[in-house]
Amino acid sequence: MKYIEKKIKEIKKNPYMIFFFGFAIVIFIGAILLALPFASQNGQSVGFINALFTAASATCVTGLVVVNTAAHWTLFGKLVIITLIQIGGLGVMTMTAMISFFLGKRISLKTRILIMEERNADELQGVVRLTKNILLYTFGVELVGAVLFSFVFIKDYGIVKGIGYSLFHAISSFCNAGFDLIGNSMINYVDNPIITLAACGLIVIGGIGYFVFWDIYASKKFHMLTLHSKLVLIITGVLLVSGTAIMFALEHDNPGTMGNLDMSGKINASIFQAVNPRTAGYNTVPIENLRMATVAITVAFMFIGGSPASTAGGIKTTTLGVLIVSFYNLFRGKRDFEVFERRIMPETTLRAAAILMTSLMLVLTVSIILSITEEVSGYDYLDILYETVSAFATVGLTRGLTPYLSDAGKLLLSALMFIGRVGPMTVAYAFLKQNKNIGNYTYPEGKVIIG
């Protein structure tokens, strides 16, 4: 009993452990609810492992599903899924603060500190106001998205169902989740600019994060933006433009994807497929019909993902930006890593490199294990790697493997989605004890030949 009390005290003192167990508890509760018989249309439990996988996918805003969301779940099941998506998109502590706002309770200092850590805020002052602004921003953008979707969905599904579909897909899009109620993602709307562009807009806005949006609103001019915002906008813009061009070049004449579309349809599909690998998970063309070159490039886009303090996953755009800037300055023989008349601290470069290496090792290790556990599925290694990166980067795109995963594969990918959403560094900080002797002594330098 004393051991348990000791561990609980340790968890309360470590904000990273609170994030870890906070997300884990939400997933576990979601799994229990989705495993209930009345959550499924057939009145039978989907099984705890399948429910756990779905809950993890929703909370981690991924979008990988073992059963068809539209066909399998009842209204109750769909409400559980969209609630988990909203919690996962906003963050556990932000949702806790929102509940406190509605109940009229005061936000404790402990909760303020945790929100500051969760939102990557620089200072404690103004955290409550920041949280309120984030909630208003989130619900406001989702409402606008729902209105845009409703112009099509109400016409196609009627008023009640159309409004429900609009709200569901607006939340799913903004949170970069990729869950859909249509049954085949957005394939039915491949050449509908209202649906495709509204979804892309929500995904991009959700993927750049509140801080960048506020910085743009407050600064008005690019040169006045923070270095963080500049890197986010440049890397995001380059990836979206290059991704659109690559998708069009590789798939415009592919009869299995865009070959039968007119020019406007090809452009819409190219933009959509460039945006969605940035951790959203929708698709307007059959992913299994993509050319191998497109699949390989999509894997790279998924791995990079969106931006920090957003609803997106991946190693993040700023990680890539910092590494590019650092390598460029290193190759030029510069002592300091500089960009936009600002110096990037060595600790930032080391953290970016650590995130990259940790993520690569995780993806490679899990993909190799899956190639063993899923050998009987008949899918090749590229399909398995695609699935693995999609889970880690909380994307949700699949080449058809997800419904055929073994129980071991589902549990492994559930854990990977969890790590991808919480962050590999957060997991490391939660469980690796800090060295109390840091700063008390320094070892002599040792020479290592590199390259």
Secondary structure as the mmCIF struct_conf table of DSSP 4:
data_model
#
loop_
_struct_conf.conf_type_id
_struct_conf.id
_struct_conf.beg_label_comp_id
_struct_conf.beg_label_asym_id
_struct_conf.beg_label_seq_id
_struct_conf.end_label_comp_id
_struct_conf.end_label_asym_id
_struct_conf.end_label_seq_id
HELX_RH_AL_P HELX_RH_AL_P1 LYS A 2 LYS A 13
HELX_RH_AL_P HELX_RH_AL_P2 PRO A 15 LEU A 34
TURN_TY1_P TURN_TY1_P1 ALA A 35 ALA A 35
BEND BEND1 LEU A 36 LEU A 36
HELX_RH_3T_P HELX_RH_3T_P1 PRO A 37 ALA A 39
STRN STRN1 SER A 40 SER A 40
TURN_TY1_P TURN_TY1_P2 GLN A 41 ASN A 42
BEND BEND2 GLY A 43 GLN A 44
HELX_RH_AL_P HELX_RH_AL_P3 PHE A 48 THR A 59
TURN_TY1_P TURN_TY1_P3 CYS A 60 VAL A 61
BEND BEND3 VAL A 66 VAL A 67
HELX_RH_AL_P HELX_RH_AL_P4 THR A 69 HIS A 72
STRN STRN2 TRP A 73 TRP A 73
HELX_RH_AL_P HELX_RH_AL_P5 LEU A 75 LEU A 90
HELX_RH_AL_P HELX_RH_AL_P6 VAL A 92 LEU A 103
TURN_TY1_P TURN_TY1_P4 GLY A 104 GLY A 104
HELX_LH_PP_P HELX_LH_PP_P1 LYS A 105 SER A 108
HELX_RH_AL_P HELX_RH_AL_P7 LEU A 109 GLU A 118
TURN_TY1_P TURN_TY1_P5 ARG A 119 ASN A 120
BEND BEND4 ASP A 122 ASP A 122
BEND BEND5 LEU A 124 LEU A 124
TURN_TY1_P TURN_TY1_P6 GLN A 125 GLY A 126
HELX_RH_AL_P HELX_RH_AL_P8 VAL A 127 TYR A 157
HELX_RH_AL_P HELX_RH_AL_P9 ILE A 159 PHE A 174
TURN_TY1_P TURN_TY1_P7 CYS A 175 ASN A 176
BEND BEND6 LEU A 181 ASN A 184
TURN_TY1_P TURN_TY1_P8 SER A 185 MET A 186
HELX_RH_3T_P HELX_RH_3T_P2 ILE A 187 TYR A 189
TURN_TY1_P TURN_TY1_P9 VAL A 190 ASP A 191
HELX_RH_AL_P HELX_RH_AL_P10 PRO A 193 ILE A 208
HELX_RH_AL_P HELX_RH_AL_P11 TYR A 210 SER A 219
BEND BEND7 LYS A 221 LYS A 221
HELX_RH_3T_P HELX_RH_3T_P3 PHE A 222 MET A 224
BEND BEND8 LEU A 225 LEU A 225
HELX_RH_AL_P HELX_RH_AL_P12 LEU A 227 GLU A 251
TURN_TY1_P TURN_TY1_P10 HIS A 252 ASP A 253
TURN_TY1_P TURN_TY1_P11 PRO A 255 ASN A 260
BEND BEND9 LEU A 261 LEU A 261
HELX_RH_AL_P HELX_RH_AL_P13 MET A 263 VAL A 275
TURN_TY1_P TURN_TY1_P12 ASN A 276 ALA A 280
BEND BEND10 THR A 284 VAL A 285
HELX_RH_3T_P HELX_RH_3T_P4 ILE A 287 ASN A 289
BEND BEND11 LEU A 290 LEU A 290
HELX_RH_AL_P HELX_RH_AL_P14 MET A 292 ILE A 304
BEND BEND12 GLY A 306 GLY A 306
TURN_TY1_P TURN_TY1_P13 PRO A 308 ALA A 309
BEND BEND13 SER A 310 THR A 311
BEND BEND14 GLY A 314 ILE A 315
HELX_RH_AL_P HELX_RH_AL_P15 THR A 317 PHE A 331
TURN_TY1_P TURN_TY1_P14 ARG A 332 GLY A 333
BEND BEND15 ARG A 335 ASP A 336
STRN STRN3 PHE A 337 VAL A 339
TURN_TY1_P TURN_TY1_P15 PHE A 340 GLU A 341
STRN STRN4 ARG A 342 ILE A 344
HELX_LH_PP_P HELX_LH_PP_P2 MET A 345 MET A 345
HELX_RH_AL_P HELX_RH_AL_P16 PRO A 346 THR A 373
TURN_TY1_P TURN_TY1_P16 GLU A 374 GLU A 374
HELX_RH_3T_P HELX_RH_3T_P5 GLU A 375 SER A 377
HELX_RH_AL_P HELX_RH_AL_P17 TYR A 381 PHE A 392
TURN_TY1_P TURN_TY1_P17 ALA A 393 THR A 394
BEND BEND16 ARG A 399 GLY A 400
HELX_RH_3T_P HELX_RH_3T_P6 THR A 402 TYR A 404
HELX_RH_AL_P HELX_RH_AL_P18 ASP A 407 VAL A 422
HELX_RH_AL_P HELX_RH_AL_P19 PRO A 424 PHE A 431
BEND BEND17 LEU A 432 LEU A 432
HELX_LH_PP_P HELX_LH_PP_P3 LYS A 433 GLN A 434
TURN_TY1_P TURN_TY1_P18 LYS A 436 ASN A 440
HELX_LH_PP_P HELX_LH_PP_P4 TYR A 443 GLU A 445
#
